[in-house]
Amino acid sequence: MQRRSRSIVILAVAVTAVVAGAAQSPTQPPPPPRSPEIGADRRVTFRLRAPNAKEVLVAREGAARLAMQRDADGVWTVTTDPLEPDYYGYSFIVDGARVLDSVNGSIKSNLQNPGSLLHIPGTGLPWETSDVPHGLVHRHTYRSATVGDQRDFYVYTPPGYDAAAARRYPVLYLLHGMSDGADAWSSEIGRANVILDNLIAHGQAKPMVVVMPLGYGAPEILDVRWRGGPADPALGRRNREVFARALLNEVLPTVEKEYRVATDRQSRAIAGLSMGGAESLSTGLNALDRFAWIGAFSSGGLPADLPATFPSLDASANGQLRVLWIACGTEDQLITANRQLREWLTSKGVRHTAVETPGAHTWMVWRRNLAAFAPLLFQDPSSRSSK
């Protein structure tokens, strides 16, 4: 959490400097420009007052950067083409420095790269808040003896959940990606709780508890990324292995003690995005006595030596797996690695569902992955689609 605070402070100082340099007089500063402004045609206009800047760009999640133009008052402006209804993270690049939109209070949370958040409203989309019963999101903090730090995890309980009732719910362990915090999936950008609310309300998914833990078994991996150092396979392996121990030996027993959840393997699923996708595969496929449902969204970080990562995996796993679901966006730089993983699984005779969708390494892809994956969980096995 300290790293997130440091990132936000640095960005806030940069934004303050830009805004301060734009002041026309000490007593009558100009009004802030309106940004972002969404038109009736879903074109979005971004504005930033930065009269001393030489170049300003808009960096939007999953899209090419847009060059902004400066007017006589020092306000930089650009208008996009019409955007599809969704949530988009973005920031400004001012002479090479990334800053938040100082007049937009909606934030895309992240431990290292927080951004501003743009919402293009839509109707009937799984991630849009609608007039349906809503579940609750609970935050837990604890001291991890496995990792040696203080950490947190979040738990979504579905509408109608009653801790005093006899009913027990199946559980999805849902993992975030590199540089995210444990709150990523339940934040304004992840929206897992809203997605589950809508799916459950429309009978498209079983009511389930969703557990969202912190995904760093080796937290120092964040410092390596922060410094821009090269990938360290040994550190990546330790991160996955220690995370798995923390999940299985600390988070899972706590959840099963404090919540009305089923404790058999048929009632447990694990899935995640990017780093969390690799963790869901390495944890789940090496613990088939714990998990029957496994999903990976744009998984990244698995080593090339797959036989060493999954030493016991072969066709016999088909008798234990209810769903093995591997998805990736076709514009994602990880698509090749995910295709190679699927080819290796096929060579081992392990059945799986392969999903490729348009999109890059973005939350727009991962929200859709969750909305497609969750309805498969805890259903009759005859309803699944395997490859």
C-alpha positions in Angstrom: 0.0 0.0 0.0 2.9 2.4 0.6 3.9 1.9 -3.0 0.5 3.0 -4.2 0.6 6.1 -2.0 4.1 6.9 -3.4 2.8 6.6 -7.0 -0.3 8.8 -6.3 1.8 11.4 -4.5 4.3 11.6 -7.4 1.5 12.0 -9.9 -0.4 14.5 -7.8 2.8 16.7 -7.5 3.2 16.5 -11.3 -0.4 17.5 -11.9 -0.2 20.3 -9.3 2.9 21.7 -11.1 1.2 21.7 -14.4 -1.9 23.4 -13.1 0.2 26.0 -11.1 2.2 26.9 -14.2 -1.1 27.6 -16.0 -2.3 30.3 -13.5 -2.8 33.7 -15.1 -2.6 35.6 -11.9 -2.2 34.9 -8.2 -5.7 36.1 -7.4 -7.8 35.0 -10.4 -6.8 31.6 -11.6 -8.6 30.5 -14.8 -11.4 28.0 -14.3 -10.4 24.4 -14.8 -11.2 23.0 -18.3 -13.9 20.4 -18.5 -12.5 16.9 -18.9 -13.4 14.4 -20.0 -16.5 15.6 -21.9 -18.7 12.9 -23.4 -20.8 13.9 -26.4 -24.2 12.5 -27.4 -22.4 10.6 -30.2 -20.0 9.0 -27.6 -17.1 11.1 -28.8 -14.9 12.2 -25.9 -13.1 15.4 -25.5 -10.1 15.5 -23.2 -8.7 18.9 -22.0 -5.6 19.9 -19.9 -4.4 23.3 -19.1 -0.6 23.3 -19.5 0.6 26.5 -21.2 4.3 25.8 -20.8 4.2 22.2 -22.2 5.8 21.4 -25.5 3.8 18.2 -26.2 0.7 16.6 -24.6 -0.7 13.2 -25.4 -3.7 11.2 -24.2 -2.7 7.6 -23.3 -5.9 5.5 -23.2 -6.1 1.8 -22.2 -6.0 -0.4 -25.3 -5.6 2.4 -27.8 -2.9 4.4 -29.6 -1.9 7.6 -28.0 -3.6 10.8 -29.3 -1.8 14.1 -29.8 -3.5 17.1 -28.3 -3.5 20.6 -29.7 -2.9 23.8 -27.6 -5.1 26.9 -27.9 -4.2 30.5 -27.1 -5.1 30.1 -23.5 -2.7 27.1 -23.0 -5.5 24.5 -22.9 -4.6 21.3 -24.8 -7.6 19.5 -26.4 -8.3 16.3 -28.4 -11.6 14.6 -29.4 -11.8 10.9 -30.0 -13.8 8.9 -32.4 -17.0 7.4 -30.9 -16.2 5.0 -28.1 -18.1 1.9 -27.3 -19.8 1.9 -23.8 -17.2 0.7 -21.3 -14.8 1.8 -18.6 -11.4 3.1 -19.9 -8.3 4.0 -18.0 -6.3 6.9 -19.3 -3.7 9.5 -18.4 -2.0 12.5 -20.0 1.7 12.4 -21.1 3.1 15.9 -20.6 6.5 16.3 -22.2 7.1 12.6 -21.4 5.8 12.7 -17.9 2.6 10.8 -17.1 0.0 12.7 -15.0 -3.6 12.2 -14.0 -6.5 14.3 -15.2 -6.7 16.8 -12.3 -10.3 17.7 -12.9 -11.6 14.0 -13.0 -12.1 12.5 -9.6 -12.6 8.9 -10.9 -9.4 6.9 -10.4 -8.2 3.6 -11.9 -6.5 2.1 -8.8 -3.1 0.5 -9.2 -0.1 0.0 -6.9 2.3 1.5 -9.4 0.4 3.2 -12.3 -2.9 4.7 -11.1 -4.8 6.4 -13.9 -7.9 8.4 -14.5 -11.1 6.6 -15.3 -13.6 7.3 -18.1 -17.0 5.7 -18.2 -19.1 5.6 -21.3 -22.5 4.4 -20.1 -24.3 1.6 -21.8 -27.3 -0.6 -21.2 -27.6 -4.3 -20.6 -23.8 -4.7 -20.1 -22.7 -7.1 -17.3 -20.5 -4.4 -15.7 -23.1 -1.7 -15.6 -24.8 -1.1 -12.2 -28.5 -1.9 -12.7 -31.6 -2.3 -10.6 -31.0 -5.8 -9.3 -30.2 -7.2 -5.8 -26.7 -6.4 -4.8 -24.1 -8.5 -2.9 -21.6 -7.1 -0.5 -17.8 -6.8 -0.6 -15.9 -7.4 2.6 -12.2 -6.5 3.3 -10.0 -8.7 5.5 -6.5 -7.9 6.8 -4.2 -10.4 8.3 -0.5 -11.1 9.0 0.8 -13.7 6.5 3.3 -16.1 8.2 4.0 -17.5 4.8 5.0 -14.3 3.1 6.0 -12.4 6.2 3.9 -9.2 5.7 0.6 -7.6 6.5 -1.8 -8.1 3.7 -5.5 -8.1 2.7 -8.1 -10.0 0.7 -11.6 -9.2 -0.4 -14.7 -11.4 -0.3 -17.9 -10.9 -2.3 -21.0 -12.5 -0.9 -24.0 -12.7 -3.2 -27.4 -11.2 -2.7 -29.3 -13.2 -0.1 -26.2 -14.5 1.6 -27.0 -15.2 5.3 -24.2 -16.2 7.6 -26.7 -17.9 9.9 -28.4 -20.0 7.3 -27.6 -23.6 6.5 -26.9 -23.0 2.8 -23.3 -23.3 1.7 -22.0 -21.5 -1.5 -19.4 -22.5 -4.0 -16.3 -20.3 -4.1 -14.3 -18.6 -6.9 -10.8 -17.5 -6.0 -10.3 -14.6 -8.4 -6.7 -13.3 -8.9 -5.4 -9.9 -10.1 -2.5 -9.0 -12.3 1.0 -7.5 -11.9 1.0 -4.1 -10.2 -2.7 -4.4 -9.1 -3.7 -4.6 -5.5 -6.1 -7.1 -3.9 -8.9 -4.6 -4.5 -8.5 -4.6 -8.3 -11.4 -6.9 -9.2 -13.8 -5.2 -6.9 -12.8 -1.6 -7.9 -14.4 0.7 -10.4 -12.2 -0.8 -13.2 -12.6 -4.6 -12.3 -16.3 -4.5 -11.3 -16.4 -8.2 -10.5 -19.1 -7.7 -7.8 -21.3 -5.8 -10.3 -20.8 -8.5 -12.9 -21.8 -11.2 -10.5 -24.8 -9.3 -9.3 -26.1 -9.0 -12.8 -25.3 -12.6 -13.9 -26.9 -14.0 -10.7 -30.0 -11.8 -11.0 -30.6 -12.9 -14.6 -30.1 -16.6 -13.8 -26.9 -16.8 -15.8 -24.6 -17.8 -13.0 -24.9 -19.7 -9.8 -24.8 -17.7 -6.6 -21.3 -17.9 -5.4 -18.8 -16.4 -3.0 -15.8 -14.7 -4.7 -12.5 -14.3 -2.9 -10.0 -11.8 -4.2 -6.6 -12.2 -2.5 -3.3 -10.3 -2.8 -1.3 -12.1 -5.5 2.3 -11.5 -4.5 4.1 -14.4 -2.9 7.4 -12.5 -3.4 6.4 -8.8 -3.0 9.9 -7.7 -4.1 8.8 -8.5 -7.6 7.0 -5.2 -7.6 10.3 -3.4 -6.9 12.0 -5.1 -9.8 9.1 -4.0 -12.1 9.3 -0.4 -10.6 13.0 -0.1 -11.4 12.4 -1.5 -14.9 14.7 -4.4 -14.4 14.8 -7.6 -16.5 12.4 -10.4 -15.8 13.9 -12.9 -13.3 12.5 -16.4 -13.9 13.6 -17.6 -10.4 11.8 -14.6 -8.8 8.7 -15.3 -10.9 8.7 -18.9 -9.8 9.1 -18.0 -6.1 6.3 -15.5 -6.5 3.9 -18.2 -7.8 5.0 -20.9 -5.4 4.8 -18.8 -2.2 1.6 -17.2 -3.3 0.1 -20.7 -3.7 1.1 -21.7 -0.2 -0.3 -18.4 1.2 -3.6 -19.0 -0.6 -4.0 -22.7 0.3 -2.7 -22.5 3.9 -3.9 -19.1 5.0 -6.7 -17.5 2.8 -8.6 -20.7 2.0 -8.9 -22.0 5.6 -9.9 -18.5 6.8 -12.6 -18.2 4.2 -13.9 -21.7 4.9 -14.0 -20.9 8.7 -15.7 -17.5 8.4 -18.1 -17.9 5.5 -20.8 -20.3 4.6 -19.0 -22.0 1.8 -18.8 -25.6 0.6 -15.4 -27.2 1.1 -15.3 -30.0 -1.5 -13.1 -29.6 -4.6 -16.2 -29.6 -6.9 -17.3 -26.3 -5.2 -13.9 -24.5 -5.7 -12.8 -22.6 -8.7 -9.7 -20.4 -9.4 -9.1 -17.9 -12.1 -7.1 -14.8 -12.7 -5.7 -12.3 -15.2 -2.2 -11.8 -16.5 0.1 -12.7 -13.5 -3.0 -14.0 -11.8 -3.8 -16.2 -14.8 -0.4 -17.8 -14.5 -1.0 -18.2 -10.8 -4.4 -19.7 -11.3 -2.9 -22.3 -13.7 0.2 -23.1 -11.6 -1.8 -23.3 -8.4 -4.9 -25.0 -9.7 -3.3 -27.6 -12.1 -0.9 -28.6 -9.3 -3.7 -28.9 -6.8 -6.5 -30.7 -8.5 -7.5 -32.2 -5.2 -8.5 -28.6 -4.3 -9.9 -27.1 -7.5 -12.2 -28.5 -10.2 -12.7 -25.3 -12.2 -9.7 -23.3 -13.6 -9.6 -20.2 -15.7 -6.8 -18.0 -17.1 -7.3 -14.6 -18.7 -4.3 -13.3 -20.8 -2.0 -15.3 -18.5 1.6 -14.1 -18.4 4.7 -15.2 -16.7 4.7 -18.9 -17.0 8.1 -20.3 -17.8 8.9 -21.9 -21.2 9.6 -25.2 -19.4 6.0 -26.3 -19.0 6.8 -29.9 -18.1 8.8 -28.6 -15.0 5.9 -26.3 -14.1 3.3 -29.0 -14.3 5.2 -32.2 -13.6 2.2 -34.4 -12.9 -0.2 -33.1 -15.5 -1.4 -35.5 -18.2 -4.6 -36.9 -19.6 -5.6 -38.3 -16.3 -6.5 -34.7 -15.2 -9.5 -34.8 -17.5 -11.3 -36.9 -14.9 -10.9 -34.2 -12.3 -11.2 -31.0 -14.3 -14.7 -29.7 -14.9 -13.5 -26.7 -16.8 -10.1 -25.5 -17.9 -10.7 -22.2 -19.7 -7.8 -20.3 -21.3 -8.6 -16.9 -22.9 -6.5 -14.1 -24.5 -7.1 -11.1 -26.6 -5.8 -11.4 -30.2 -4.0 -8.0 -30.0 -2.3 -9.0 -26.7 1.4 -9.5 -26.8 0.8 -12.7 -24.7 -1.3 -14.4 -27.4 1.7 -16.4 -28.7 2.6 -17.7 -25.3 -1.1 -18.6 -24.6 -1.3 -20.5 -27.9 1.9 -22.4 -27.1 0.4 -23.3 -23.7 -2.7 -24.6 -25.4 -0.7 -26.6 -27.9 1.3 -28.2 -25.1 -1.9 -29.1 -23.2 -3.2 -30.7 -26.4 0.0 -32.7 -26.7 -0.5 -34.0 -23.2 -4.1 -35.0 -23.9 -5.5 -32.4 -21.5 -8.9 -31.1 -22.5 -9.5 -27.4 -22.3 -11.6 -24.6 -23.7 -9.7 -22.1 -25.9 -11.1 -18.6 -26.1 -9.7 -15.8 -28.3 -11.4 -12.4 -28.4 -10.6 -9.0 -30.0 -8.6 -6.8 -27.7 -5.2 -6.2 -26.1 -3.9 -6.6 -22.5 -6.8 -4.5 -21.0 -9.6 -4.6 -18.4 -12.0 -4.3 -21.3 -11.0 -7.9 -22.2 -10.9 -9.2 -18.7 -14.3 -8.0 -17.6 -15.7 -9.8 -20.7 -13.7 -12.9 -19.8 -15.2 -13.0 -16.3 -18.7 -12.4 -17.6 -18.2 -15.4 -20.0 -16.4 -17.7 -17.5 -18.5 -17.3 -14.4 -21.7 -18.8 -16.0 -19.8 -22.0 -16.6 -18.9 -22.5 -13.0 -20.6 -25.1 -10.7 -22.9 -26.3 -13.5 -23.6 -29.8 -14.7 -20.5 -31.0 -16.6 -22.6 -32.0 -19.7 -23.2 -28.3 -20.3 -19.6 -27.4 -20.8 -17.7 -26.9 -24.1 -14.3 -28.6 -24.2 -11.6 -28.8 -26.7 
